[in-house]
Every structure is written in C-alpha cells, then in structure tokens.
Amino acid sequence: MNIGIDMMGGDFAPLEAVKGVQLYLSNSENNIFCIGEENQLKELFQQHGFSSPFLHFVHASEVIGYHEHPTKALKEKPNSSISIGFHLLATGKIDAFLSAGNTGAMLVGAMFSIKPIKGVLRPTIATLLPKLSGKTGVMVDVGLNADCKAEQLNQFGLLGNLYAKHILNIDKPSVGLLNVGEEEGKGNILAQTTYPLLKENTALHFIGNVEGRDVFNDKADVIVCDGFTGNIILKTAEAMYEAAAHQGLGNDSFFGRFHFENYGGTPVLGVNKPVIIGHGISNAKAFSNMIALAEKMIETNFCQIITSNFENLA
C-alpha cells in the first residue's frame, strides 16, 4: 500500500514527521510518500542514518500555514504539501493522505478533492474515548459540524458505529445520544428529534440517551452529538490530561491514555478515501500512529464499507 504524509505540517515538522516515518518503517514494508521540501527531508533522514526502499519523496515547494484561509490557500498554493497530497490521493498515486498541518485546508481538500461518499449528508470527525474499564469508545462529531440536523446526527451514529466495529474491533457497538437526561423526550429540539431516528435505525444497537457522566464508562461504545458539544468535551478531556500530567499523573493507567500521541490523528469519516488529521503539536510517536491508522483503514477497506452501508441512503 502507498501512504502519503504531509511532512511540513505541524509545529515540530519536518523533524518529528521524519522521526515518525522512521519509527513506522522500522516495523513495516509499506510505501511511504514524504511530501515536502525534498532536499531538507533527505538531509534530515541522512542525519538520522535512515534509508529504506519503502521511503519515497515528492517535492513540494510551498507550505500552507496554520492561519491561512483554507480555500484561498489551496487555490493559490497548488505546489503546497497539502495540495499535492490531495492531488496524489485523488489520482490514485497514494491510498491515504495524512497531515498535522492546517486543519481547515485538510477538511476543504477532503470535501472537494476526494468528495463525500454518495448518501453521506455531512462528513464528520470523531475522537477516541478512553474508558475507565480499559476499553476504548468513540464520540462523533467533535468539531466539524457545529450546527446539525437530526438526520445528520443519525448518520453520525452509523459512521461511528462502523468505525467502532471495523477499526476498534467492537463486535456489536452500543450507540448512545448525548443528552441532559436519560429519559426519552429530554433535551433540546435537536436531541428530541434525533432520538426517534436513532431508535428506528435498524443498523444500530441504540441504547438511548447518555449523560456527560457516562462519557468515560461503558454505557455506550459510540456517543453521538453535534460538533459544537463534542468539541467542548474533546478540549475538556485534553485539559483534564494536562491537569493530571501537571500533578504527576501523566503516566497513570487511565489518564495516560488521554495523550493524543497514542492515537495519532482522527480520520474524516464519510469521504471516499482515507484522510487523517493530526494534532498540530504531533511528535514522532503521533506521526507513526497516524500512519498506522491509515494502514488499518486501507487494510479493512473502511471507506468501501461506508460506501456499501450508505448505498441505500443515496
């Protein structure tokens, strides 16, 4: 398989991206296409004494910065590492593309270069949830769609369910709707109109409403919410890890699992090919885990699984 990585995206790129590729290729024979300033990348790999027949370079003379307008930057910088990465993905030169760079540019590129899967109303992004039991769950959406309709949340439940089943290997994921109470009929208009759609969705094992106190227990494997709410929970969880690390609990068996480097990045769910967005402060371990996630998505034909599940909804 062929995996492309934006080597210039991230606060510590390209050095940490180089170290991440080296870490990944120490145990893999997949082709990695490093997209960025070629001479700089080759020099860094040489400095680290690393070479591999599975390491390939694609020169990109431009970089999209964090504060640039995504659509404008993609249009005005066709030679940027992100633009070239999406071109390679769209033309089949690579099977997956990942970056820790400009999140907006990655989302716009995914929407307009790769395009949503037919039947998907809105692509979404999810985050993994460490559970107190040691298990792992997923919350969707966590920031891509701040304002949602009930039909979209119903699809988020299906996308999260497929991710839990095929990527997290949960046999029969339980799906819950995040709400202010457990009883049916609770919540705002969005929650009240979403509940019956999830309840009637025969593709899901819907267990009803879940509350904020259930996020880290085993009540639901998949928690569905709008991106506004999900992003607040995600950022709160990140702050909780920082507070725990400040108190010397960063390596605690539970709190340590909140560190973003363990997961690498989050895939854009609902587009035609694997696109993974990493944290801006990604280090070598995070980059390596991003590539590993891309590998699993390719191996499981995950985007094709989504396509087959949405064929009847188109």
C-alpha positions in Angstrom: 0.0 0.0 0.0 1.0 3.6 -0.6 0.6 6.2 2.2 1.2 9.9 1.7 2.2 12.2 4.5 2.5 16.0 4.6 6.0 16.3 6.1 5.7 20.1 6.5 2.5 20.2 8.6 2.8 20.6 12.4 4.6 22.7 14.9 7.6 20.4 15.0 7.7 19.4 11.4 9.5 18.3 9.4 11.8 16.9 12.1 9.2 15.0 14.1 7.5 13.8 10.9 10.9 12.4 9.8 11.3 10.6 13.1 7.7 9.3 12.9 8.2 7.9 9.4 11.5 6.3 10.6 9.7 4.8 13.6 6.9 3.4 11.5 9.1 2.0 8.8 11.2 0.2 11.3 8.4 -2.4 11.5 6.7 -2.0 8.1 7.2 -2.6 4.4 4.5 -0.2 3.2 5.5 2.6 0.8 5.6 6.0 2.5 5.5 9.1 0.2 7.0 12.0 2.1 5.6 15.2 0.6 7.6 18.4 1.3 10.8 20.2 0.6 12.8 17.3 -0.8 16.4 18.4 -0.1 15.5 19.3 3.5 13.8 16.0 4.1 16.6 13.9 2.5 19.2 15.7 4.7 17.2 15.0 7.9 16.8 11.3 7.1 20.5 11.2 6.3 21.4 12.9 9.6 19.4 10.2 11.4 21.1 7.5 9.4 17.9 6.2 7.9 17.2 4.9 4.5 14.7 2.4 3.2 13.5 1.1 -0.2 10.0 1.9 1.0 10.8 5.6 1.5 9.8 7.9 -1.3 10.0 11.7 -1.8 7.6 14.1 -3.5 8.8 17.6 -3.7 6.5 20.5 -2.6 7.9 24.0 -2.8 5.1 25.6 -0.7 3.6 25.2 2.7 0.1 26.2 3.9 0.4 28.0 7.2 -2.0 27.5 10.2 -3.6 30.9 9.9 -4.1 30.9 6.1 -7.7 30.8 4.8 -8.1 27.1 3.7 -10.0 27.5 0.4 -7.9 30.5 -0.7 -4.6 28.8 0.3 -5.4 25.6 -1.6 -6.3 27.6 -4.7 -3.3 30.0 -4.5 -0.7 27.3 -3.4 -1.0 24.4 -5.8 2.5 23.4 -5.0 1.9 23.1 -1.3 2.4 19.8 0.5 -1.3 19.6 1.3 -2.4 20.4 -2.3 0.0 17.9 -3.8 -1.1 15.3 -1.2 -4.7 15.6 -2.3 -3.8 15.5 -5.9 -1.9 12.2 -5.4 -4.8 10.8 -3.4 -7.4 11.9 -6.0 -5.4 10.4 -8.9 -4.7 7.1 -7.1 -1.0 7.6 -6.6 -1.4 7.1 -2.9 -4.1 5.2 -1.0 -4.3 7.5 2.1 -3.2 11.0 3.0 -2.4 12.5 6.4 -1.3 15.8 7.8 -0.8 17.6 11.1 -1.0 20.9 9.3 -3.8 23.4 8.6 -7.0 21.5 9.7 -9.3 23.7 7.6 -7.2 23.0 4.4 -7.4 19.3 5.1 -11.1 19.4 5.5 -11.7 21.5 2.4 -9.3 19.3 0.5 -11.2 16.2 1.6 -14.6 17.7 0.7 -13.6 19.0 -2.8 -10.8 16.7 -3.9 -11.9 13.4 -2.6 -15.6 14.3 -2.1 -18.2 12.8 0.3 -19.4 9.3 -0.2 -22.7 9.2 -2.0 -25.5 9.3 0.5 -23.5 10.9 3.3 -25.1 14.3 4.2 -22.1 15.6 6.1 -18.7 14.0 6.7 -17.7 14.1 10.3 -14.7 13.7 12.6 -14.6 11.6 15.7 -12.4 11.2 18.8 -11.5 8.1 20.7 -12.7 7.9 24.3 -10.5 6.1 26.9 -12.8 4.1 29.3 -12.2 3.5 33.0 -12.5 -0.2 32.3 -9.6 -0.1 29.9 -11.8 -0.2 26.8 -12.0 2.4 24.1 -15.1 4.2 22.7 -15.7 6.8 20.1 -17.5 10.2 20.1 -18.8 11.8 16.9 -18.9 14.7 15.9 -16.2 16.6 17.7 -15.9 19.8 15.7 -16.5 19.5 12.0 -20.2 20.3 12.2 -21.2 22.8 14.9 -24.8 23.2 13.7 -26.5 20.0 12.9 -29.9 18.5 11.9 -31.3 15.3 13.3 -30.8 13.4 10.0 -27.1 14.3 10.2 -26.7 13.0 13.8 -28.5 9.8 12.8 -25.8 9.3 10.1 -23.0 10.2 12.6 -24.3 7.3 14.6 -24.0 5.0 11.7 -20.5 6.3 10.8 -19.3 6.0 14.4 -20.8 2.5 14.6 -18.9 1.4 11.5 -15.7 2.9 12.9 -16.1 1.1 16.3 -16.9 -2.2 14.6 -14.2 -2.2 11.9 -11.4 -0.1 13.3 -11.8 -0.6 17.0 -13.0 -4.3 16.6 -16.0 -3.9 18.8 -18.4 -6.7 17.8 -21.7 -5.1 18.5 -21.2 -1.4 19.4 -23.8 0.2 21.6 -24.8 3.7 20.5 -26.0 6.5 22.8 -27.2 10.0 22.2 -25.5 12.6 24.4 -28.2 14.4 26.3 -29.0 16.2 29.6 -31.0 13.2 30.9 -31.6 9.6 30.3 -35.3 9.7 29.7 -36.7 9.8 26.1 -38.1 13.3 25.4 -35.3 15.0 27.3 -33.1 17.7 25.8 -33.2 20.5 23.2 -35.1 20.3 19.9 -32.1 18.6 18.2 -31.9 15.9 20.8 -35.6 15.3 20.8 -35.8 15.0 17.0 -32.7 12.8 16.7 -33.8 10.3 19.4 -36.6 8.6 17.3 -34.4 8.4 14.2 -31.6 6.6 16.1 -34.3 4.4 17.8 -35.7 3.4 14.5 -32.3 2.8 12.8 -32.1 -0.9 12.5 -28.4 -0.8 11.6 -27.6 0.4 15.1 -27.7 -1.0 18.6 -29.2 2.2 20.1 -29.4 2.2 23.9 -31.0 5.6 24.3 -29.7 8.8 25.9 -26.4 9.0 27.8 -25.3 11.9 30.0 -21.9 13.6 30.4 -21.1 11.4 33.4 -21.3 8.4 31.1 -18.6 9.5 28.6 -15.8 7.5 30.2 -17.8 4.5 31.4 -19.0 1.5 29.4 -22.6 2.6 28.9 -22.1 3.3 25.2 -19.3 2.4 22.8 -20.4 5.2 20.4 -21.6 8.6 21.7 -23.4 10.8 19.2 -23.6 14.6 19.5 -23.3 17.8 17.4 -19.8 19.1 16.7 -20.2 22.1 19.0 -20.8 19.9 22.0 -18.3 17.3 21.0 -15.5 19.8 20.6 -16.1 21.2 24.0 -15.9 17.7 25.5 -12.8 16.9 23.5 -11.0 20.1 24.6 -12.1 19.5 28.2 -10.6 16.0 28.1 -7.4 17.4 26.8 -7.3 19.9 29.6 -8.0 17.1 32.1 -5.0 15.2 30.8 -2.8 18.4 31.1 -4.0 18.9 34.7 -3.3 15.2 35.5 0.2 15.5 34.0 0.8 18.6 36.0 0.0 16.6 39.1 2.4 13.9 38.1 -0.3 11.5 36.8 0.6 11.7 33.1 1.6 8.1 33.1 -1.3 6.9 35.1 -3.0 3.8 33.6 -6.2 5.9 32.9 -5.1 9.5 32.4 -2.1 8.5 30.3 -4.4 7.2 27.7 -5.7 10.7 27.0 -2.4 11.7 25.4 -3.1 12.5 21.8 0.2 10.8 20.7 -1.3 7.4 21.4 -4.0 7.9 18.7 -2.0 10.0 16.2 -5.0 11.6 14.5 -8.6 11.4 13.6 -10.0 10.3 10.2 -12.5 12.3 8.2 -15.5 9.9 8.2 -17.7 9.9 5.1 -15.3 10.8 2.3 -14.2 8.4 -0.4 -10.6 7.8 0.6 -8.7 7.7 4.0 -7.9 11.3 5.1 -6.4 11.6 8.6 -5.9 14.9 10.5 -3.2 15.0 13.2 -2.7 17.3 16.2 -0.7 20.4 15.5 1.8 19.5 18.1 2.3 16.0 16.8 5.6 14.3 17.8 7.3 11.2 16.3 5.0 8.7 18.1 1.9 10.6 16.9 3.0 10.7 13.3 3.8 7.0 13.5 0.4 6.2 14.9 -1.3 8.3 12.2 0.4 6.2 9.5 -0.6 3.0 11.4 -4.3 4.2 11.4 -4.1 4.9 7.7 -2.7 1.4 7.2 -5.7 -0.1 9.1 -8.2 1.9 7.2 -6.7 0.7 3.9 -6.4 -2.9 5.1 -10.1 -3.1 6.2 -11.3 -1.3 3.1 -13.1 1.0 5.5 -14.2 3.7 3.0 -15.7 0.9 0.8 -17.5 -0.4 3.9 -19.1 3.0 4.5 -20.0 3.2 0.8 -21.8 -0.1 0.9 -23.7 0.9 4.0 -24.8 4.2 2.5 -25.8 2.9 -0.9 -29.5 2.6 0.1 -29.5 6.1 1.6 -28.3 7.9 -1.6 
